[in-house]
């Protein structure tokens, strides 16, 4: 069984934000890449390239998709 990345950026919600989770714990609702970076920094994941890191699974669109 393939292991999933610990960070998931979920599909855009009707409000335009995307839920961000680490190991299924909700970090918050991001509205842009800076929000994702800040949530990860607060979770102790500094220096993660949010657009390219294999630690992040983007669901419902990649790092440029923010509106539902």
Secondary structure as UniProt FT lines:
FT   STRAND          7..9
FT   TURN            14..15
FT   STRAND          18..22
FT   TURN            23..24
FT   STRAND          25..30
FT   HELIX           33..42
FT   TURN            43..44
FT   TURN            46..47
FT   TURN            50..52
FT   TURN            54..55
FT   STRAND          56..58
FT   TURN            63..64
//
